[in-house]
C-alpha cells in the first residue's frame, strides 16, 4: 500500500495583507462642523498584539496547540476592527472596538488544546469506534500500537476488550484481558475462536502500558511493553462489525475500564526491536509506513480525525476526556446498609418443605449473598459495583419472598427481559463417552429479537441445543422456523452436529427432546417426542468445556422464550422406550437431574445432590 501524502493539520495562520496608514480620524458632526481627532493609540497596540498572535500561533490537535479555527476567528475580529476605525463617528466607537478586540484576544489565549485522554468506562457499549477504512488496514499486514492505563483490572463481564473487530459468527481479531491480569489475543476463523494467551499478571492497573499487535493474517503476535507475550497461528475471518478500542462490537458488555493514548496503525509487520524503540518516541504522522495516527492526548470531542485527516474516530457511550487517570473515592454507606438489612431478614427465615415455607437452602443462599457482598466490600474498587451489589441485596429479599415452596410446571425464560439470563447449573459437566440429554420444552414464541433470530434451549459452551426462529412475522419466516441444531465442539473439527428440520418445534405445547450420542457407533441423534428428527455420523464427543456452568434457556447470549423442565444428563445411550421414565435421582449413570416440578427458591440442589441450580432472572411456573 502506497503511503498517502501526509497532510499536516498544524498550520501557520495566513495573515491577510493589510497596510495600515496611521492617521488621526476626523469626523464631521452634524451638530458641530468642526473636526475632532480620536485617540486610537490603545487600539493600535491591541491590533499589533492580535496580529502577532495570528502570525506566530500554531493550530493543531495536540495539547498546547491552538484549537483549529481559533486563528481565523481572531483574524475576523481584526478585520472588523479596521472597518470600525474607518466608520467611527465618535470616540465611543473606538472605545467599543477596544473592548471587542480585548475580548477576542482573551478568547484566543484560552483556546489552547488541553491535555486529555479518553477514559472508556466500564459500561455496556462504551468505546472508541474507528472508520471502516481502518478495519481494512487491520485485516492486512499490520502493526497496531497504543498505550493503555487500566483503571480497574476487574472486568464487568467475563473479560474486557482492549481492541476488537469481531462478529457473533466467530469472525475477526481482538485482544482482551481478565481480572487476574491475563491478556489474550483471539481470532474468529469462521466458526471457532483460537486463542493465544499470556499468563496471569501480565497486565496491571494503575500505570501506562504499551500494547502492540502484529498480524500477517496467519501469524499474530502480541507485545506488552515491547516484550512478546503471545503468538497465535490463525487466519482471522473478515467480520461485518467495526473496529473498536476499549470494547467489542459483538459483545458490548465486555468493556474495559481504561484510558488510551498514542494509537498508531502501520502498514507492515514491525519487528520486536522496532516496537521497543517506538515506546516513548515522538511521532508527527509523516513517518514512512505510519498509516493512522491518533495521539489521543487532547479533548477532541465526540468525533474527530487522525493526523492525516483520512481516518475518523467516534466516541460511543460512556467515554470521558480526563486530564489524568481518575482517583476514585469509595462510599460504602449504601452497601453497609444493605448488608445489615439482609442480615436482619435472615433472622426471620424458617425453612421447610410445605407449601408457603421458605425452601430448604434459603439460609445457605442468603449466606452466599452476604459472603459475596463482604468480599466485594473488602476487595472491589468500583463504586458502581458497590452500589449495584447493595441494590441486588435489597432486591434479593423480594425475590426470596416471591419464591416460597409451591408446585411448579418448570421455569420460564423471557427473552425480552434483559434480567432473565437463564437457569445456571454448576459445576459444568461435559460427557466424554456415551451420553443422553433429555428435557421438556414449551416455547412461548419463535419470534426472537437477536441477530440472527435464534434461541439456545441449553448449552455449556461446547455442547448445546438451538432452535431457529424469525425476526419478521411473515408466512415464509414462520414456515422456516422451528428447526435447529445440536451444536457440538469436537476437538479438531470445530462446531458440528446434527440438525433437525423446520416445523419440528412448535410454540405453545410441551415437547420432549432427547440428544443421544453412541460413542462406539460415533453417531449423535436428536429425538423429539420419540421420533428421530436428525442424526450425525462419524462424530466424536465434545471437547471439555472451559465454562464454569451449564445454562438452561440460554447460551452465548441467544435466549429462548419459553419454559423448560425435567432436565437430565445420562452417561449412557438411552433408547426411545427409556425416554421420560419416572426416576428419583438415584439411577445408575444418571449424572444431572432437575425435575423443576416444585419451587425450590433461587438456588437449590438437583436430585442427585451433586449439582446446584441458580435462577438468574427466570421465574417458576406456579
N, C-alpha and C positions, 0 to 999 in steps of 0.2 A: 504494500500500500504506500503510495507516494505521500510524503509529508505535505500537508496543505500549507499554503503561505501563512505565516504567523501574523496574526492581527493584534497588535498591541493596544490594549484598552487604555493604558496610561498615555495620555496625550497632553502636550502643552497647549494652552489656550491660544486660539488665533485671535489676535487683537486687531480689531477693526482700525485701519489707519485714519487717524483724525488729527488735524492740525488745529491747535487752539491758539488763537491770537489773543493775548491778554489785553483787555480793554476795560475802560470804565463804561458801564452800561448807562445810557441816557434814556430816560423815559419821559415822554410828554404826557403830562397830566391834564385832563380836560378842564380841571378847576384851576390849574396853575401852569401857565405856559412856560415857566422857567424849567430848565433841565435839572435832573437830580442824579448824582452818582451813587451806585450801590456798592456796599462792602462785600466783596466776594473772596477775600483772602482765605478765610477758613474753608470755604467751599473748594477753592483751588487745591488746598493742602489735602483735603479728603479725596478729591478726584485723583490726585497723584498717588495717594496710598492705595486706592482701589485698583488703579491701572498697574501698579507694581505687583499687587496680588494676582491680578489676571495674567501678567507676563510670567510670573515665577511659579504660580500654583500648578500642581500636577493632580489630575484626576485619576482614579483607579478604584479597584475593589479590595485593596489590601489596607490593613489598619495603618492610619497616618495619612493616607491619600485623601484628597477632597472628593466628596461624593460626585459621581457622574452627573453632569448638568449644572453643577453649582457655579462654575466659571461663567457659563453663558448667562446664568441668572444675574450675576453681578454685572456683567457687561451690558445687559439690557437696562439695568438701572443707570449706569454711567451714560449710556446713550440718551436716556430720558433726561438726565441732569443737564446735558449740553443743550437740549431743546428748551428746557425750563429757563436756562440762563438767557437764551435768545428772546424768549417770550415774556420774561419777567416785567411786571408793571410797577412793582414796588419792592422794598426791602423784605417784606413779609414773604414774598415768593422765594427769595434767595434763602431766607432762614428756614422755610419749609423744605427746600431742596437739601439743605444741610442735614436736617432730621432724617430725611429719606435715605441719603447715602450713608449716614452713620448706621442706620438700621440694617441696610444691605451689607455693609462691611461686617457688622457684628454677626449677622446670619451666616455669612460666608465663612467666618473664622470658626464657627462651631459646627460647620458641615463636614467635619472630618469623619472618615470612616473609622469607627471604633473597633477595637479588638473584640471579637466574639466568636464563639464556637457553637455549632448546633448540638443541642442535647436531645437525643432521641429518648423519650421517656417510656417507661415500661407499661404502655397502654396499647391495646389492640389497634392495629392499623397504622401506628406511628412509624415514620421512616422518611428517607430522602430518596425519591424516585427519579431515575435518570431517563433521558430521552432514549427512544429505541435505537438511535444510531450508535449509542454507546454499547447497547446489547450486541449489536453486530460485531463490534470490536471484541467484546467479552468472549464470544464464541468463535475465536480465531486464535492465531498465535499471539499471546498476550501476557503482559505482566500488569497486575493491579496492585498499587501500593496505597496505604493510608495509615494514619495514626488513630488510635482509639484510647479513650480514657474511660474505663469501666467504673461507673458509679457504684453499682451493686452487682456482684457476681451471681447472685441468686436469681434465676430467671422466673418470670411469672408463669410460663408454661413449662414444657418438658426441657426446653433449651432456648437459647436466644441466638438469633442470626446476626452476624456481623455484616455479611453481604450475601445476596441470594438473587438468582433468577431461575425459579423452578415453577412447575405447574403440577396439579394433582395427578396427572398421568405419568408421573415419575420421569420427567424430562428436566434437564437443567443442571446448574452447578452452584454450590454455595458453601459458606463457611459459618459454623455455629459453635457456641460454647455452652458448657454445662456448669452447674453450681459448684462443682469441685475444681473448677479451673481447667477441665479438659477442653481442648479445642479440636474440632473435627471438620474435615473437608469432605463433602459428599457430592455425588454425581447421580443424576437421574438418567439412566441409559435406555429409557423407554420400557418401563415395567418393573424395574428394581432399582435399589439405591445402594450401590457400593460405597464404602466409606474408607477414608484414611484418617487415623486417629493419632493425636498427640496425647501424652499422659496427663493425669490429674496434676494441677498446679502449674500448668504451662502458662495460663493467663491469671493475672492477679488484679484486683481492683485498686484504684487509688493512684495510678501512675500512667503516663503516656506510654503506649506500646506500639511498636511498628509492626504492621501486618503486610505481608506480600504474598500474592497468589500468582503462580505462573501456570500456564497451560499451553500445550501444543495440540490440544484436543485428543490426546491419547495418554500422555503423561502429565499429571497435575501435581504441583508441589506447593507446599505451604511453609512460609517462613515466619518466624516470630522473633523480632529484634535481630533480624539478619541471620538467624540460625534455622536450618532446615529441620522441621519438626514432623512432617508427614508427607508421604508420597502416595498417590493413588493412580493406578493404571486403569483408566476408564475413558470411554468416548461419550461425553455428555451430549444428550439429545437436545436439539434446539427447542426451548419452551415457548408457549404462547402468552406468557406473562412477563412484565417488565423487570428490569434490574433495580434492586432497592438496597440502599445502605442502611443497616440497622434493623432490618426485618426481612421477612419472606413474603413475596406476593401471594403465595398459595396458602400459607399457614400464618395468618396475621397476628395470632396470639403469641407467636414465638419471636417476641420483640426484645431488643436489647435495652439496657438502661445505661447509656454511654454517650460520651461526647466524641466527635470526629473532627479531623482536620487533615490537610495535605493529601487529598485524593487525586491520584495520578493513574493514567492508563497509558502503557507503552505498547507499540505495535509489534513487539517481539518478545521472546522469552529471555529475560535477563538472567545472567548467572549470579551465583551467590555473592561473589566479590563486588559486583556492581550494585546489587541490592544493599549490601552492607555499606558501600560508600555513599549511597543515596540517603542514608539515615542522617538527618540533621543538615543536609546540604540545602542550598538555596536554589530555587528554580524561578524562571520568569515565563516559561511556556514556549520558548523558542528552541528548546533543546531538540536535537535530532531524535526522532522516534517517539517523542512525547506527544501523543495524540490528544489527550484530555488532561486538563489541569484545573481542579477546583481547590484553591488554597483553604477554603472554609475557615478563614481566620477573621472574618468581619461579618457583621449583620447585613445580609443582603435581602432580607425579607422572605417572602413565601415562594418566589420563583426567580431564577437567575441563570445566567450563562457562565460558562467557564472562560478562561483567559482568551481562548481563541475566538469565542463568540459562536462556535458551531454546535455546541452541546448545551443542553439545559438540565436543570435540576429543579424539582418541585417538592416543597415540604408537604408531607401528609400527616394528618393527625397531630398528636401531642408532641411537638418538637419546639423547643425554646432556644433562642440565641442567648448565651450567657458569656460573661467576660472571663469566668474562671469556673472550674468544677465546683459543684454545689456542696455546701456543708449542711447536712440535714440534722436538725434538732428534733428529737422524737418526743411525742406526747403520749404517755401511757395511760392517761386518765380514763379514756373510753374503754380500753381493753381491761384494765383493772376492775372497773365497774361491772363489765360483762362476766368476768371470771367469778366475781362474788355472787352475781345473780344466778348463774347456773349451779354454783356450789350450794346456794340456799335451796334451789329447786331440787337438787339431787336428794336432799334430806327428806323430801316428801314422797319419793318414788318407792312403791312397793311392787315387786314383780309377781307375776302369776301366769297361769295358762287358761284362765276363764275369760269369756268374752268381757271386754271392758277393762281387763287388767293391763298394767304395763308389761310388755313382752319380756320373757327371760332374756337377758343380755342388755337390757336398757342401762343398767348401772355401769356395766363394762363400757358401753358406748359413751356414756357421759364421762367416765374416767379417761377414755381416749381423747375426747374433746378437750378436757382440761389439761391433759398432759401435752397435747399438741399446742394449745394456747400458751401454756407456760414456756414451752420450748421456743415458740415464736417470740414471746416477750423477752426471753433471755438472749436470743441469738439473731433475730432478724432486724435488719437496719432500715426497713422501708416503712414509712408512715402509712402508706396505702395498705400494706399487708396487715399492720397492727389494727387499723380501723376496720378492714374487711373481716378480720378474724373476730373482732368484737361483734360486728353485725351478725356473722354466722352463728356465734354462740347464742345470741338472743333469738335468732330465727329457729335454732335447733329445739328450743323449748316448745314452740308452737308445733314444730314438726313431730316431736315425740308425742305430744298430746293428741295429735291428729292420727296417730298410728297405734292405737290400742288394739289388743287382741280381738279378732273377728274373723269369720270365714272370708275367703278371698278367691276370686276366679282369675288368678295370675296378676301380672303387673302391667301397667300401661306406660309406654314411652311416646311422648308427644313431640314429634319432630319440629313442630312450630314453636315449642317452648325452649328458649336458649338455656334455661337452667336444667332441663331434662337431659342429662348426659347418658344415663343407662344404668343397668344393674351391674355393678363391678364385683367380680369374683376373684378372690386371692387365696392362695398363690396361683400363679399361672400354671397351666399344665398342657404339654404338647405330647400326644401319644406317639410312640415310636415303634409300634408293631401293628397288629390288628386293632381296629377301633370302630366304634359306632357312636355317633352323636344322635340324640333324639330330643325333640322338643315339639310343643304345640304352639302354633302361632295364629293369631287372628288380626289381620291387617285392617286398620280403620280406613285407610286410603292408600292409593298408589300414586297420588299427586305429591311430588316432592319438589322442594324449592332449591335443592343443591344442584350444582353443575358438575357432572351430569346428574340427572334426576334418578338417583339410586338410593337404596336403603340397606344397610347391613343388619341382619337379624341377629347375628352373633359373630364374634371374631376374637382372636388373641394375637394378631399381628402376622402370624404365619399360616393360620387356617381360619376360614370364615365362610359365612353363607349370605349371599347377596340377592336382593330382588330388584329387578328393573321397573322403574315407574315412568311417569311422564311429567313434563313441566306445564304443557299447554293442553287443556281439555279439548281434544278432537277425537273423532271416532277412530281414526288411524292410530293415534297415540295410545288410546285405551286398548285397542286390539293387540298392539305390540308390547304391552306391559304385562307384568305377572310372570315373566320368565326370569332367569338369572343364572347364578354361577356359584359353585362351591370352590372358592379360590384356595389354593394350597401352594405355599412357597417350598418347593422341593429343591434341596441343595443341588446346585449346578444347572437347574432348569428354570429357575425363577417361579413366577406365579402361574400355575397351570391348574387343571382340574375340570371336572365335568360341568356342563351347562345343562339347563333344563328349559323347555320351550315356553314361549309367551302363552298366557292364559292359564298356567299351572296354578299359581297362587292367586286367590281372589280376595276381595275385601269383604268384610262383614261376616265371615264364617271361620270357625276353628278348623285348622288343618294340621295333621300330624306329619312332621318331616323327619326323615332319618338319613344320615350320611354314613355309609358303610365302606370301610376300607379293608380289603383282604390282602394282607402283605405277602402272602405266598403267591396268589394269582396276580398280584400287582394291579388290582382294579379298585377304583373308588366309584361307588354308585349312590345316586340320590333316589330316595323313595318319598312320595307324597301320598298319604292315606293308603299306604301299602302297595302302590304301583310304582315301578321303576320308571323314572322320567329322565334320567341322564346317567351316563357312565363314561369314565376314562379308563383306558388300559395302559399298561406299561408306566404306571405311576407309583412312585415311592411315598414314603412318609414325609410329613412336613419337617422342615428344619426346626430345631428347638427355638422357640420364640425368646427374644430378649425383653419382651414386655413383662411387666410385673403382674399383669392381671388378664383375665378373660372378661369380655364385655358381652352383655345381652342387650340387644336393641341398638347397638352402635358399634362402629369400628372405623378408624381413620376419619371420624367426623361425619360419616354418612349414616344418619339415623333413620331407622324405620319409623313408621307411625302406626302403632297398634299394640296388641297385647301378646305376652309370651308366658308360658307356664310349663311345668313338668320337664325341666331341662336335665338331661342325663348324658354322661360320658362313660362308655364301657371300653375296657381293654380287651375286646373280643369282637368277632364278627357275629352280629345278631341277624337272625332270619326274620322274614316277614311275620311269621307266626309268633315271634317273641317280642315284636314291637308293642310298646304301650301296655305292657302287662303290669299287674299290681305288684309293687315292690315296697320294701320298708327301709332300704338303705344298707342292709347287711349282706346283700347278694355278692357272690363271688364275681370278681372282675368289674364290679361297679366302682368307678373312680369318683364321679361327682354326681350328686342328686339334689336338685332344688325343686320340690313339687310346687311351691308357690301357691298353695291352696288355703293358706291361713296366714293372716297378718302376723308378722314376727318383728315389727318395728323397723328400724332404719338399718341396723347391722345385725346379722344373725348367722348361725352356722347352718351348713347343709345337713342332710340326713346321715351322711357318713361321719360327720364330725370333723372332717379334715379340711374343709374349705369354708370361707366366710363370704357372705354376700353383703353388699352395701348399696342401698338405694341412693343413687345420685340424681335427685330431681325427678325421679319417676314415682308413680303412685300405685298403691294397691287397689285392685278392683273389688271393692266391698259391696 
